[in-house]
Amino acid sequence: MVEGILALVALLVGLGIGWFAWGRRLSATTDELRSETGKRTAAEANLEQERKAAQEKLAVLKDAQERLSDTFKALSFEALKKQQPVLS
């Protein structure tokens, strides 16, 4: 009878220790998940800012390309106009 009670007490103590350890691990995992979620949110916000900056840079480059093309056309036309009497 005493052995049965000791076995039951040992089982209950073991279950209590297991429950406590599981609760701590669950808490640590939950904290880690919250931390990773915060990091992901920050990374997504950073990515969006980088995309906007890249779009702005692309717009600036396209504008510069158009202006350079227009300038080249104007200079080419002007040079051709000056050379036209010589070619005739």
C-alpha positions in Angstrom: 0.0 0.0 0.0 2.8 2.4 0.9 4.6 1.6 -2.3 1.4 2.4 -4.3 1.1 5.8 -2.5 4.8 6.6 -3.1 4.4 5.6 -6.8 1.4 7.9 -7.1 3.2 10.7 -5.3 6.2 10.2 -7.6 3.9 10.2 -10.7 2.2 13.4 -9.6 5.5 15.1 -8.8 6.8 14.0 -12.3 3.6 15.3 -13.9 3.9 18.6 -12.0 7.5 19.1 -13.1 6.6 18.2 -16.7 3.7 20.6 -16.7 5.9 23.4 -15.3 8.6 22.7 -17.9 6.1 22.6 -20.7 4.6 25.9 -19.6 8.0 27.6 -19.5 8.8 26.3 -23.0 5.5 27.4 -24.3 6.0 30.8 -22.8 9.5 31.1 -24.4 8.2 29.9 -27.8 5.4 32.5 -27.6 7.9 35.2 -26.8 10.1 34.1 -29.6 7.1 34.1 -32.0 6.2 37.7 -31.0 9.8 38.8 -31.5 10.0 37.3 -34.9 6.6 38.8 -35.9 7.9 42.2 -34.9 11.1 41.7 -36.9 9.0 40.6 -39.9 6.8 43.6 -39.7 9.8 45.9 -39.5 11.4 44.1 -42.5 8.2 44.4 -44.5 8.1 48.2 -43.8 11.7 48.5 -44.7 11.1 46.6 -48.0 8.2 48.9 -48.9 10.5 52.0 -48.3 13.2 50.4 -50.4 10.7 49.8 -53.2 9.4 53.3 -53.1 13.0 54.6 -53.2 13.8 52.3 -56.1 10.7 53.6 -58.0 11.7 57.2 -57.4 15.3 56.5 -58.7 13.9 54.7 -61.7 11.7 57.7 -62.5 14.6 60.1 -62.2 16.7 57.9 -64.5 13.9 57.7 -67.1 13.5 61.5 -67.0 17.3 62.0 -67.4 17.3 59.5 -70.3 14.5 61.4 -72.0 16.2 64.8 -71.5 19.5 63.3 -72.8 17.8 61.9 -75.8 16.0 65.2 -76.6 19.3 67.1 -76.2 21.1 64.6 -78.5 18.4 65.0 -81.1 18.5 68.8 -80.9 22.3 68.8 -81.2 22.2 66.3 -84.1 19.7 68.4 -85.9 21.7 71.5 -85.4 24.9 69.9 -86.6 23.1 68.5 -89.6 21.7 71.9 -90.4 25.2 73.5 -90.2 26.6 70.7 -92.5 23.8 70.9 -95.0 25.2 73.7 -97.1 28.6 72.0 -97.1 27.0 68.7 -98.4 25.1 70.5 -101.2 
